[in-house]
């Protein structure tokens, strides 16, 4: 079971392929605030709702100085299909080895329909301009989560 991040922790560095196979690094965003959200799988109802919510609110978040990166265990080809099919504007990166998911505490045991399973824990980590964790939210809901983030951040 991976450790959950706490405010003040250094956000684990990562470089992962995006939907086009280009590498995206957290380091590329130094000096900007980044919302890194972790979701179980592209092209599933809850994850689609969440990705669409982030896309719909991207301008509001960007205006407040936040960039958004979605991380799932999907391969770039599936992410590209997800982006095209749902007209997504958020940066989606794939972590098939689940190393980044584990580093962020977003992979491990969770309850699913009353059973304990191992998988992606829907989570959001907000990283400040210095690369430190500002907030770490775990077991978040797919629906209404983006609105809650915007409210909590006072945007």
C-alpha positions in Angstrom: 0.0 0.0 0.0 1.5 3.3 -1.0 1.8 6.2 1.4 -0.7 9.1 1.0 0.9 12.5 0.4 0.4 15.3 2.9 0.5 19.1 2.4 4.1 20.3 2.5 5.5 17.1 1.0 7.5 17.3 -2.2 5.3 16.2 -5.1 7.0 13.1 -6.7 8.6 14.0 -10.0 7.2 12.2 -13.1 7.6 12.0 -16.8 4.8 10.1 -18.6 3.5 9.8 -22.2 0.5 11.9 -23.1 -2.3 10.9 -25.6 0.1 11.7 -28.5 3.0 9.8 -27.0 4.8 13.1 -26.1 6.5 13.1 -22.7 4.9 15.3 -20.0 6.9 16.1 -16.8 5.8 17.7 -13.6 9.1 19.6 -13.8 7.9 21.3 -17.1 5.2 23.0 -14.9 7.6 24.5 -12.2 6.5 28.0 -11.4 2.8 27.1 -12.1 0.2 25.5 -9.9 -0.8 22.0 -11.1 -3.9 19.9 -10.3 -2.8 16.3 -10.9 -5.8 14.0 -10.8 -5.8 10.2 -10.8 -8.6 8.2 -12.3 -9.1 4.4 -12.9 -9.8 4.2 -16.6 -10.4 6.2 -19.8 -13.8 5.7 -21.5 -15.7 4.7 -18.4 -18.8 6.6 -17.2 -17.4 8.1 -13.9 -14.0 9.0 -15.4 -15.6 10.5 -18.5 -17.8 12.7 -16.2 -14.7 13.8 -14.2 -12.6 14.5 -17.3 -15.5 16.5 -18.9 -15.9 18.5 -15.7 -12.2 19.4 -15.7 -12.4 20.3 -19.4 -15.5 22.5 -18.9 -13.7 24.4 -16.1 -10.3 24.5 -17.6 -10.5 28.2 -18.5 -11.6 29.1 -14.9 -8.8 27.1 -13.5 -6.2 28.4 -16.0 -7.3 32.0 -15.2 -6.6 31.3 -11.5 -3.1 29.9 -12.5 -3.8 26.2 -12.4 -2.9 23.6 -15.1 -4.5 20.2 -15.1 -3.0 16.8 -15.7 -5.1 13.6 -15.6 -3.2 10.4 -14.8 -4.5 6.8 -15.4 -2.9 3.4 -16.1 -4.1 3.7 -19.7 -1.8 3.6 -22.8 -1.5 6.7 -25.0 -3.6 5.1 -27.8 -6.6 4.7 -25.4 -6.1 8.2 -24.0 -6.1 9.6 -27.6 -9.4 7.8 -28.3 -10.8 9.1 -25.0 -9.7 12.7 -25.8 -11.2 12.6 -29.3 -14.4 10.9 -28.4 -15.2 13.2 -25.4 -13.6 16.4 -26.9 -11.3 16.7 -23.8 -8.9 19.6 -23.4 -7.1 18.5 -20.3 -3.6 16.9 -20.6 -4.0 13.1 -20.1 -1.0 11.0 -19.4 -0.7 7.2 -19.1 1.1 5.3 -16.3 0.7 1.6 -17.3 3.4 0.6 -14.8 1.5 2.4 -12.0 4.7 3.8 -10.6 3.5 7.4 -10.4 0.0 6.3 -9.2 1.8 4.5 -6.3 4.2 7.4 -5.6 1.2 9.6 -5.2 -0.7 7.2 -2.9 -3.3 6.8 -5.7 -3.0 3.0 -6.1 -3.8 0.4 -3.5 -6.6 -1.3 -1.6 -10.0 0.3 -1.9 -13.6 -0.7 -1.5 -15.6 -1.4 -4.6 -19.2 -2.5 -4.3 -18.5 -3.7 -0.7 -15.4 -5.8 -1.7 -11.8 -4.9 -1.1 -9.9 -4.7 -4.3 -6.5 -3.3 -5.5 -6.7 -0.6 -8.0 -6.6 3.2 -8.7 -7.9 5.3 -5.9 -9.6 8.3 -7.4 -7.5 11.2 -6.1 -6.5 14.7 -6.7 -3.2 16.3 -5.6 -2.7 20.1 -6.0 0.9 21.0 -6.4 2.1 24.6 -5.8 4.6 26.6 -7.9 7.6 25.2 -5.9 6.6 21.6 -6.5 5.2 21.0 -3.0 1.8 19.4 -2.2 -0.7 22.1 -1.4 -3.6 19.6 -1.0 -4.0 15.9 -1.3 -7.6 14.5 -1.7 -8.2 10.8 -1.7 -11.3 8.7 -2.5 -13.0 11.6 -4.2 -16.2 11.3 -6.1 -16.2 11.6 -9.9 -19.3 13.9 -9.9 -19.1 17.3 -8.4 -15.4 17.0 -7.5 -14.2 19.8 -9.8 -16.9 22.2 -8.4 -15.7 21.4 -4.9 -12.0 22.0 -5.8 -13.0 25.4 -7.3 -15.0 26.3 -4.2 -12.2 25.0 -1.8 -9.5 27.0 -3.7 -11.7 30.1 -3.6 -11.7 30.5 -7.4 
